[in-house]
């Protein structure tokens, strides 16, 4: 899947940028609510290894899930990384396997 350059969540439009590596250690991606930006690292900032396309897609949908939950005001769910990860993984799988007539 190709990563979009922008995405709308509720009333807010987020820019999306794939960067070489995230600045914060161990981050693969991050959503910045104030500046309405989603950033995704292409390479690990710990090992320097390149992430697979599947890992980049998963990171994108993970951050989109955070943006959706933030837009819904669901702060408790938004802070639950296990929930966000499991939901985003299933969302990635659903989108990846969707068939259109």
C-alpha positions as CSV (number, residue, x, y, z in Angstrom):
1,X,0.0,0.0,0.0
2,X,1.2,3.5,-0.8
3,X,1.3,5.8,2.2
4,X,-0.8,9.0,1.6
5,X,0.7,12.5,2.0
6,X,-2.5,13.7,3.8
7,X,-5.4,12.1,5.6
8,X,-8.6,13.6,7.1
9,X,-9.7,12.4,10.5
10,X,-12.9,14.0,11.6
11,X,-12.6,17.7,10.9
12,X,-8.8,17.7,10.9
13,X,-6.5,17.1,8.0
14,X,-3.1,15.5,8.9
15,X,0.0,15.7,6.8
16,X,1.9,12.4,6.6
17,X,5.6,12.2,6.2
18,X,7.9,9.2,5.9
19,X,11.3,10.1,7.4
20,X,14.6,8.2,7.4
21,X,14.4,7.6,11.2
22,X,12.4,9.0,14.1
23,X,14.3,11.3,16.4
24,X,13.0,9.7,19.7
25,X,14.6,6.4,20.5
26,X,12.4,3.4,19.9
27,X,9.7,5.4,18.1
28,X,8.7,3.9,14.7
29,X,6.1,6.6,14.1
30,X,4.3,9.3,16.0
31,X,1.2,11.5,15.6
32,X,1.5,15.2,16.5
33,X,-2.0,16.4,17.3
34,X,-1.1,20.1,17.7
35,X,0.6,20.4,14.3
36,X,-1.7,17.7,12.7
37,X,1.2,15.6,11.4
38,X,1.9,11.9,11.3
39,X,5.5,11.0,11.0
40,X,6.7,7.4,10.1
41,X,10.3,6.2,10.3
42,X,11.6,4.2,7.3
43,X,14.6,2.8,9.4
44,X,15.0,1.8,13.0
45,X,16.7,4.5,15.1
46,X,18.1,1.8,17.3
47,X,19.5,-0.8,14.9
48,X,19.6,1.3,11.6
49,X,17.8,-1.6,9.8
50,X,15.2,-0.7,7.2
51,X,11.6,-1.5,8.1
52,X,9.6,-3.7,5.7
53,X,6.7,-2.1,3.7
54,X,4.4,-4.1,6.0
55,X,5.9,-2.6,9.1
56,X,5.7,0.9,7.7
57,X,2.0,0.4,6.8
58,X,1.3,-1.0,10.2
59,X,3.0,2.0,11.8
60,X,0.9,4.3,9.6
61,X,-2.4,2.7,10.6
62,X,-1.3,2.6,14.2
63,X,-0.9,6.4,14.2
64,X,-4.2,6.9,12.3
65,X,-5.9,4.8,15.0
66,X,-4.4,7.2,17.6
67,X,-5.7,10.2,15.6
68,X,-9.2,8.7,15.4
69,X,-9.4,7.9,19.1
70,X,-8.1,11.4,19.9
71,X,-10.8,12.9,17.6
72,X,-13.4,10.8,19.4
73,X,-12.2,12.0,22.8
74,X,-11.5,8.4,23.8
75,X,-8.4,9.2,25.9
76,X,-8.3,5.9,27.9
77,X,-8.3,3.8,24.7
78,X,-5.9,6.1,23.1
79,X,-3.3,5.6,25.9
80,X,-3.8,1.8,25.7
81,X,-1.0,0.8,23.3
82,X,-2.0,-2.8,23.3
83,X,-5.5,-2.0,22.1
84,X,-4.2,0.5,19.5
85,X,-1.6,-2.0,18.2
86,X,-4.1,-4.9,18.0
87,X,-6.8,-2.7,16.4
88,X,-4.3,-1.2,13.9
89,X,-3.0,-4.7,12.9
90,X,-6.5,-5.8,12.2
91,X,-7.3,-2.6,10.2
92,X,-4.1,-3.1,8.2
93,X,-5.2,-6.7,7.4
94,X,-8.7,-5.7,6.5
95,X,-7.5,-3.0,4.1
96,X,-4.8,-5.2,2.6
97,X,-7.2,-8.1,1.9
98,X,-10.2,-5.9,0.7
99,X,-11.5,-6.9,-2.8
100,X,-13.3,-4.4,-5.0
101,X,-15.7,-5.3,-7.8
